[in-house]
Amino acid sequence: MTIVYVVLVLYMRNGWMKLPYFHTNAIPPSSKVTVIIAARNEELNIGRTLDCIVGQEYPKELLEIIVVDDHSTDNTGNIILSYADKGVKLITLNEGNKLNSYKKFAINKAINASTGDVILTTDADCRMGSKWILNIIQYMERENKLMASSPVCYNEEKSYFERLQTLEFLYLIGLGAAGIGNGNPTTCNGANLAYRKSLFFEMGGFNGIDELASGDDELLLHKVAESNADKIGFCKSKEAVVYTDAKESIKSFLSQRKRWASKSTKYKDKKVVVLGVCIWLFNLSFLLSLIFLLFGIFDGRELVLTSLVMKFLVELLFLYPILSFVNRKELLWNLPLLTIIHSLYLVYIGVAGNIGKYDWKGRTVK
């Protein structure tokens, strides 16, 4: 299993390296963009995010901003309304407690009300540079892409635990980018995802994946990849990075990861399933071997040490160019610890994410 894992990670590293860096040029964009945010109880964050978006270096006549207030019980709605004179449109949901996937419902409602040719989704607690939209749209137009995933990174960490999350999260973002680089899209993040509105309707929107609370990004990517994998791209540009926050507590971190893992029950692409199962089985076998060694159940010290070293080295090889891309190479000092605890958490999430329910934004969903 160690050999399988090493080969898989090297394959994904090759996918990342295949992706060319993207740089904007002087040719003005022609696509009208609708930026969509689904927000719930984000009064502490939404203002900063909207400041970033209304300040974009993108033609104002080609930019539409729609924020959907998802049953907020704080001041989120009023803050959004205060941006009305800057072109921000507010949609307020009043569906009550009769849905499981509120975010997909919110995005779908916003898309139906939109006038843009391209839908660009992000979250209410994100920050981005002034050329964020320009980079993504120029990339889609120049490369003739129907869907574009772009980088997401944690920053402004307040603790060691949050720095560990940043390193682990960049591993996940790297895997998603690498899959696209290899021509086999596997995952993406809705905090920085763009697609043609016509494509969304052609794919039937969220039909077939709307019963899960999560999956407005990854499961939609899989639907598109079934027939248009070559039209999915990754905008490898530092100016296209969206920054967000790590989770402050272990409880909120595990709840988030369980939500992300819950999407795997809907995977139809066998290659994606095999990739995920192989990574999970390796971590399970590595963890069990480590436990058996510690409790003296078998004497395989050299085997476990070899596996640990190979795991560390291949993850170092994979993460180094990704952390260089986001200027966070100092995080690699945390990799030795993460190499071990990553296995524990992955095994747990692989099981817990596919059974039961979890909390999300104050709701219990599945």
C-alpha positions in Angstrom: 0.0 0.0 0.0 2.9 2.3 0.6 4.2 1.8 -2.9 0.7 2.4 -4.3 0.4 5.6 -2.3 3.9 6.8 -3.4 3.0 6.2 -7.1 -0.3 7.9 -6.8 1.2 11.0 -5.1 4.0 11.2 -7.7 1.3 10.9 -10.4 -0.6 13.8 -8.8 2.6 15.9 -8.5 3.1 15.4 -12.2 -0.4 16.8 -12.8 0.4 19.9 -10.8 3.7 20.4 -12.7 1.8 20.1 -16.0 -0.3 23.1 -15.2 1.2 26.3 -16.8 1.3 29.5 -14.8 -1.2 32.0 -16.1 -0.7 35.7 -16.5 -3.1 38.4 -17.7 -2.6 40.5 -20.8 -3.8 43.8 -22.1 -6.8 42.3 -24.0 -10.0 43.4 -22.2 -12.4 40.6 -21.2 -15.7 40.3 -23.0 -17.7 38.1 -20.6 -20.2 39.4 -18.2 -19.7 37.9 -14.7 -22.1 37.2 -11.9 -20.3 36.7 -8.6 -22.6 34.7 -6.2 -22.2 34.4 -2.5 -24.5 32.3 -0.2 -24.2 33.9 3.3 -25.6 32.8 6.6 -24.8 34.6 9.8 -21.6 36.2 8.4 -21.9 39.7 9.9 -18.3 39.6 11.0 -17.0 38.7 7.5 -19.3 39.7 4.7 -18.3 43.4 4.6 -14.7 42.6 4.1 -15.5 40.2 1.3 -17.8 42.6 -0.5 -15.1 45.3 -0.2 -12.8 43.0 -2.1 -15.3 42.3 -4.8 -16.7 45.8 -5.5 -13.0 46.9 -5.7 -12.2 44.5 -8.5 -10.3 45.8 -11.5 -12.9 44.5 -13.9 -15.3 46.5 -16.2 -18.2 47.6 -14.0 -20.7 47.1 -16.8 -19.6 43.4 -17.0 -19.8 42.7 -13.3 -22.9 41.7 -11.3 -22.8 40.8 -7.6 -25.6 38.7 -6.0 -25.6 37.8 -2.3 -28.2 35.3 -1.0 -29.0 35.7 2.7 -29.7 32.2 3.9 -31.9 32.7 6.9 -29.4 34.7 8.8 -30.3 35.6 12.4 -27.7 38.3 12.8 -27.0 41.6 10.9 -25.8 40.0 7.7 -28.8 41.1 5.6 -28.5 44.7 6.7 -24.8 44.8 5.9 -25.4 43.4 2.4 -28.2 46.1 1.9 -25.7 48.8 2.7 -23.8 47.8 -0.4 -26.8 48.3 -2.7 -25.4 51.6 -4.0 -22.3 49.8 -5.1 -24.2 47.3 -7.3 -24.7 44.5 -4.8 -28.0 42.7 -5.1 -29.6 40.9 -2.2 -31.8 37.8 -2.3 -33.4 36.8 1.0 -34.5 33.2 1.5 -37.6 32.4 3.5 -37.8 28.6 3.0 -37.9 27.7 6.6 -36.6 24.3 7.7 -37.8 22.2 4.8 -34.5 21.8 2.9 -31.4 19.8 3.3 -29.2 21.6 0.7 -29.7 25.3 1.5 -26.5 26.3 -0.3 -27.4 24.7 -3.6 -30.9 26.1 -3.4 -29.4 29.6 -2.7 -26.9 29.3 -5.6 -29.6 28.0 -8.0 -31.9 30.9 -7.1 -29.1 33.4 -7.7 -28.2 31.8 -11.0 -31.8 32.0 -12.2 -31.8 35.7 -11.3 -28.4 36.5 -12.8 -27.6 38.2 -16.1 -24.0 37.1 -16.4 -22.5 34.8 -18.9 -20.1 33.3 -16.3 -21.0 32.3 -12.7 -18.3 32.8 -10.2 -18.9 31.5 -6.7 -17.1 32.4 -3.5 -17.8 32.4 0.2 -18.8 35.1 2.6 -15.6 34.8 4.6 -13.1 35.1 1.8 -10.6 37.7 0.6 -9.1 38.2 -2.8 -6.8 40.6 -4.7 -8.1 43.2 -7.1 -7.4 41.2 -10.2 -9.1 38.0 -9.0 -12.0 38.2 -11.5 -9.8 39.5 -14.4 -7.4 36.5 -14.1 -10.1 33.9 -14.0 -12.2 35.3 -16.9 -9.2 36.0 -19.1 -8.0 32.4 -18.4 -11.4 30.9 -19.4 -11.6 33.1 -22.5 -8.0 32.5 -23.6 -8.0 28.8 -22.9 -11.6 28.2 -24.1 -12.7 26.6 -20.8 -16.3 26.0 -19.7 -15.4 25.6 -16.0 -12.4 26.9 -14.1 -11.3 25.9 -10.6 -8.8 28.3 -8.9 -6.6 28.2 -5.8 -7.9 28.7 -2.3 -5.6 29.1 0.7 -6.0 29.7 4.4 -4.1 32.7 5.8 -4.0 35.0 8.9 -3.7 31.9 11.1 -4.0 32.6 14.9 -2.6 29.3 16.2 -0.4 26.3 15.5 -3.5 24.2 14.9 -4.6 26.6 12.2 -1.2 26.5 10.5 -1.4 22.7 10.4 -4.8 23.1 8.7 -3.3 25.4 6.1 -0.7 22.8 5.2 -3.3 20.0 5.0 -5.7 22.2 3.1 -3.0 23.0 0.5 -2.5 19.3 0.0 -6.2 18.9 -0.8 -6.2 22.0 -3.1 -3.1 20.6 -4.8 -4.8 17.2 -5.4 -7.7 19.0 -7.0 -5.5 21.0 -9.3 -3.3 18.0 -10.1 -6.3 16.0 -11.2 -7.2 18.7 -13.7 -3.6 18.8 -14.8 -3.7 15.1 -15.5 -7.0 15.4 -17.4 -9.0 13.6 -14.7 -10.8 16.3 -12.6 -11.5 15.0 -9.1 -12.2 17.9 -6.7 -12.5 21.6 -6.5 -13.6 24.3 -4.0 -16.7 26.4 -4.3 -14.9 29.3 -2.7 -13.2 29.9 -6.1 -15.2 28.2 -8.9 -16.3 29.6 -12.2 -18.5 28.1 -15.0 -20.5 29.2 -17.9 -24.1 29.7 -17.0 -25.2 27.9 -20.2 -23.2 24.9 -19.0 -24.9 24.9 -15.7 -28.3 24.6 -17.3 -27.1 22.2 -19.9 -25.9 19.9 -17.1 -29.3 20.1 -15.4 -27.9 22.3 -12.6 -27.9 20.5 -9.3 -30.5 17.9 -10.3 -29.4 14.5 -9.0 -27.1 15.9 -6.4 -29.4 18.2 -4.6 -30.4 15.9 -1.7 -26.9 16.3 -0.1 -26.2 19.4 1.9 -22.7 19.7 0.4 -21.5 19.2 -3.2 -22.3 22.5 -5.0 -18.7 22.4 -6.2 -17.2 18.9 -6.4 -20.3 17.0 -7.5 -21.1 19.7 -10.1 -17.5 19.3 -11.3 -18.0 15.5 -11.7 -21.2 16.1 -13.7 -19.3 18.4 -16.1 -16.3 16.1 -16.3 -18.5 13.2 -17.6 -18.7 14.9 -21.0 -16.5 17.9 -20.9 -13.3 17.0 -18.9 -11.1 18.7 -21.4 -13.0 22.0 -20.9 -12.3 22.1 -17.2 -9.2 24.1 -16.3 -7.3 25.3 -13.3 -6.2 28.9 -13.2 -2.7 28.6 -11.8 -2.2 32.3 -11.0 -1.2 33.9 -7.7 -3.6 36.8 -8.5 -6.5 34.3 -8.7 -6.0 32.9 -5.2 -8.9 33.3 -2.8 -8.0 33.5 0.9 -10.2 32.2 3.7 -9.9 31.1 7.4 -9.0 27.8 9.0 -11.3 26.5 11.7 -10.6 27.6 15.3 -11.5 24.3 17.0 -11.0 20.6 16.4 -14.8 20.2 16.6 -15.5 22.7 13.8 -12.6 21.3 11.8 -13.9 17.7 12.0 -17.5 18.9 11.2 -16.3 20.6 8.1 -14.2 17.6 6.9 -17.2 15.3 7.5 -19.3 17.5 5.4 -16.7 17.4 2.6 -16.3 13.6 2.9 -20.1 13.1 2.7 -20.0 13.9 -1.0 -18.1 10.7 -1.8 -21.3 8.7 -1.5 -22.3 10.3 -4.8 -19.2 9.7 -6.8 -19.9 8.0 -10.1 -16.4 8.2 -11.7 -14.7 4.9 -10.7 -11.3 6.5 -11.1 -12.1 9.1 -8.4 -13.5 6.3 -6.2 -10.4 4.2 -6.7 -8.1 7.1 -5.9 -9.9 7.9 -2.7 -10.1 4.3 -1.6 -6.4 3.7 -2.2 -5.4 6.7 -0.2 -7.7 5.7 2.6 -6.5 2.1 2.7 -2.9 3.2 2.8 -3.5 5.5 5.7 -5.5 2.7 7.5 -2.7 0.1 6.9 -0.1 2.6 8.0 -2.0 3.6 11.2 -2.7 -0.1 12.1 1.0 -1.0 11.6 2.1 1.9 13.8 -0.4 0.8 16.5 0.6 -2.9 16.3 4.2 -1.9 16.6 3.7 0.4 19.6 1.8 -2.4 21.4 4.3 -5.1 20.5 1.8 -7.1 18.4 4.4 -7.6 15.7 8.1 -6.7 15.3 8.1 -4.7 12.0 10.0 -1.6 13.1 12.0 -1.4 9.9 8.9 -1.8 7.7 6.9 0.9 9.6 9.9 3.3 9.6 10.4 2.7 5.9 6.8 3.4 5.2 6.8 6.5 7.3 9.9 7.9 5.6 8.5 7.2 2.1 5.2 8.8 3.1 7.0 11.9 4.4 9.3 12.2 1.4 6.6 11.8 -1.3 4.4 14.3 0.5 7.3 16.7 0.7 7.9 16.4 -3.0 4.2 17.0 -3.7 3.8 19.9 -1.4 7.0 21.8 -2.1 6.0 23.3 -5.4 2.5 24.1 -4.2 3.7 25.9 -1.1 6.2 27.7 -3.3 3.3 28.9 -5.5 1.5 30.5 -2.5 4.7 31.7 -0.8 4.2 29.5 2.3 7.2 27.2 2.2 7.8 27.8 6.0 4.8 25.5 6.6 6.9 22.5 5.6 8.5 22.5 9.1 5.1 21.1 10.2 5.1 18.3 7.7 6.8 15.6 10.0 4.0 15.9 12.5 1.2 16.2 9.9 2.6 13.1 8.2 1.5 11.0 11.2 -1.6 12.7 12.4 -2.9 13.0 8.9 -3.4 9.3 8.7 -5.4 9.2 12.0 -7.8 12.0 10.8 -8.2 10.6 7.3 -9.2 7.2 8.5 -11.7 8.7 10.9 -13.2 11.1 8.4 -13.4 8.4 5.7 -15.9 6.5 8.0 -17.6 9.4 9.9 -18.2 11.4 6.7 -20.2 8.7 5.1 -22.5 7.9 8.0 -24.9 9.9 10.1 -25.3 13.7 10.1 -23.2 16.8 10.9 -23.6 20.4 11.9 -23.3 23.1 9.4 -24.1 26.8 10.0 -26.2 25.9 13.0 -28.2 23.2 11.2 -28.0 19.5 11.4 -27.8 18.1 7.9 -26.7 15.0 6.0 
